[in-house]
Amino acid sequence: MRHTFQIAAYGLAVALMLSPAAQAQTSTVPAQAKAGAYTLNSDHSKVTWSVNHLGFSTYTGQFQGVTGTLKIDPANLAATDLQVTIDTNLVGTLTPALDTHLKSADFLDTAKFPTATFKSTKVTRTGDRTADVAGNLTLHGVTKPVVVHATFNQSGVNFVDKQYSLGFDGKAVIKRSEFGVTGYVPAVSDEVTLQLAAEFKAAK
């Protein structure tokens, strides 16, 4: 009986999400997003990284617990301000021993560098729903310019929590040696691909 109720509740949630009323509250047009201040929703935002491992595989992991703020005006992208902080101790690969190794001085050295940050410096529109977000990434105590290629997903009221939200995906590629993370290069690739998933909630 309980299982049946759970299925019915899930079906109702999906129906509500797909209903015209729910869809009317969201838009995939960036110009229709509300200008203002936003806070990153850490529960639904992740940084996924991938490296080439010894030439045999593309190995991935994630940083969770990402925090940040966004100030944005679709009519004036030049005024965009994005500030993101990553807790490097929250690196995860689902392999505890490897997580411990990644936190060591061979890689992130989280005892000395417990956070990484990204601060935007310029936003350039590149398409109807895309933009390049240039900024300064500080990792392992080193600050370097990085460009995030961002895609706008949608804006509007989240039908679950009733909060006005913005959603983006992003991608960036860095060379970890430029930040002093040189362990096992080139066996474990110097080039690291970052895939970003970000949901922002309108500040209250």
C-alpha positions in Angstrom: 0.0 0.0 0.0 2.8 2.4 0.9 4.6 1.6 -2.3 1.5 2.3 -4.3 1.1 5.7 -2.5 4.7 6.6 -3.3 4.2 5.8 -7.0 1.0 7.9 -7.0 2.7 10.8 -5.3 5.6 10.7 -7.8 3.2 10.6 -10.7 1.3 13.6 -9.3 4.6 15.5 -8.9 5.5 14.8 -12.5 2.1 15.8 -13.7 2.3 19.1 -11.9 5.7 19.7 -13.3 4.5 19.1 -16.8 1.2 21.0 -16.5 0.7 24.2 -18.4 0.5 26.2 -15.2 3.9 25.0 -14.0 5.5 25.5 -17.5 4.0 29.1 -17.6 6.1 29.9 -14.5 9.4 29.1 -16.2 11.2 30.5 -19.3 14.3 29.4 -21.3 14.7 32.9 -22.6 17.6 34.6 -20.7 16.1 38.1 -21.3 13.0 37.1 -19.3 15.0 36.2 -16.1 14.6 38.6 -13.2 17.5 40.9 -12.4 18.7 40.8 -8.9 20.8 38.9 -6.3 20.8 35.1 -6.0 22.3 32.5 -3.8 23.7 29.2 -5.0 21.6 26.2 -4.0 24.4 23.9 -2.8 22.1 20.8 -2.7 21.6 20.9 -6.5 24.9 22.4 -7.7 28.1 20.4 -8.3 31.5 20.6 -9.9 32.3 17.4 -11.8 35.9 17.0 -12.9 37.5 14.5 -15.2 41.1 13.5 -16.1 42.7 10.9 -18.3 44.0 8.1 -16.1 47.1 6.4 -17.4 45.7 6.4 -20.9 43.2 3.7 -19.9 40.1 5.7 -18.8 38.5 9.1 -18.3 38.1 9.2 -14.5 35.6 11.5 -12.9 34.9 12.9 -9.4 33.0 15.7 -7.9 33.1 18.6 -5.5 29.9 19.0 -3.5 28.9 21.7 -1.0 29.7 24.4 -3.4 28.5 27.9 -2.2 28.2 31.2 -4.0 26.4 34.3 -5.0 25.3 35.9 -8.2 24.2 39.4 -9.1 22.8 39.5 -12.6 20.8 41.8 -14.9 20.0 40.2 -18.3 19.9 43.7 -19.9 23.4 44.5 -18.6 25.6 41.4 -18.5 28.7 43.5 -18.0 27.5 44.2 -14.5 27.3 40.5 -13.6 29.1 39.5 -10.4 29.6 35.8 -9.7 31.4 34.5 -6.6 31.9 30.8 -5.9 33.7 28.9 -3.2 34.5 25.2 -3.2 35.4 23.2 -0.1 38.3 21.1 -1.4 37.8 18.7 1.5 34.5 17.7 -0.1 36.1 16.1 -3.1 34.5 12.7 -3.8 35.1 9.7 -6.1 33.2 7.0 -4.2 36.5 5.5 -3.4 37.6 6.5 0.2 41.3 5.7 -0.2 41.5 7.8 -3.4 39.6 10.7 -1.8 42.2 10.7 1.0 45.0 10.7 -1.6 43.5 13.5 -3.5 43.4 15.6 -0.3 47.1 15.0 0.3 50.1 17.1 -0.8 50.3 15.0 -4.0 47.2 16.8 -5.2 44.9 19.3 -3.5 46.8 19.6 -0.2 43.6 20.5 1.6 45.3 21.0 4.9 47.0 24.1 3.4 44.4 25.0 0.9 40.9 24.1 2.2 39.1 26.2 -0.4 39.1 27.1 -4.1 37.3 30.2 -5.4 36.1 31.6 -8.7 35.4 35.3 -9.1 34.0 36.6 -12.4 35.6 39.6 -14.2 33.7 39.7 -17.5 30.7 38.1 -19.1 30.4 38.0 -22.9 27.2 36.8 -24.6 28.1 34.1 -27.3 24.6 33.0 -28.4 20.9 33.1 -27.6 21.4 31.1 -24.4 25.2 31.0 -24.0 27.9 33.2 -22.6 31.6 33.1 -21.7 32.2 33.9 -18.0 35.8 35.0 -17.6 37.1 35.1 -14.1 39.9 34.3 -11.7 40.2 30.8 -10.3 42.2 30.4 -7.1 43.3 26.8 -6.6 46.1 25.4 -4.5 47.0 28.9 -3.5 47.5 30.0 -7.1 45.3 32.4 -9.0 44.9 32.2 -12.8 42.3 33.5 -15.3 39.8 30.9 -16.5 36.8 31.1 -18.9 33.6 29.2 -18.2 31.5 28.4 -21.2 28.0 28.8 -19.7 24.6 27.7 -20.9 21.4 29.2 -19.5 18.8 26.4 -18.8 15.8 28.3 -17.5 14.4 30.8 -15.0 11.2 30.8 -13.0 9.4 29.5 -10.0 10.6 26.1 -8.8 7.3 24.1 -8.4 8.7 22.2 -5.5 9.9 25.0 -3.1 8.0 27.9 -4.8 11.2 29.9 -5.0 12.2 31.9 -8.0 15.3 30.2 -9.5 17.9 30.4 -12.2 19.7 27.3 -13.7 22.9 27.1 -15.7 25.4 24.5 -17.0 29.0 25.3 -17.6 32.3 23.9 -18.8 35.9 24.9 -18.3 39.3 23.3 -19.0 42.3 24.0 -16.9 45.9 22.7 -16.6 46.4 21.7 -13.0 50.2 22.1 -13.2 49.6 25.8 -13.7 48.1 25.8 -10.2 51.0 23.8 -8.7 49.1 20.5 -8.7 51.7 18.4 -10.4 51.4 15.0 -8.9 51.6 12.1 -11.4 51.6 14.4 -14.5 51.5 13.3 -17.3 50.4 9.7 -16.3 47.3 11.4 -14.8 46.5 14.1 -17.3 47.6 17.7 -16.7 44.4 18.8 -18.4 41.3 18.7 -16.2 37.8 19.2 -17.6 35.3 20.8 -15.3 31.5 20.4 -15.8 29.4 22.7 -13.7 25.8 22.4 -12.7 24.4 25.5 -10.9 21.0 26.4 -9.5 20.5 29.8 -7.9 17.7 31.0 -5.7 16.5 34.6 -5.5 17.9 36.2 -2.4 15.3 36.9 0.2 
